[in-house]
């Protein structure tokens, strides 16, 4: 194995957020908002 660790890139270059943690948190909030809207609208 080389001295440099291979970093797994999961497409972060396409993200509009700087960090994956922030992106995941925003996605969670949006999913909860959609779920709440569907629940309330029925």
HELIX and SHEET records of a PDB file:
HELIX    1   1 UNK A   12  UNK A   14  5                                   3    
HELIX    2   2 UNK A   20  UNK A   41  1                                  22    
END                                                                             
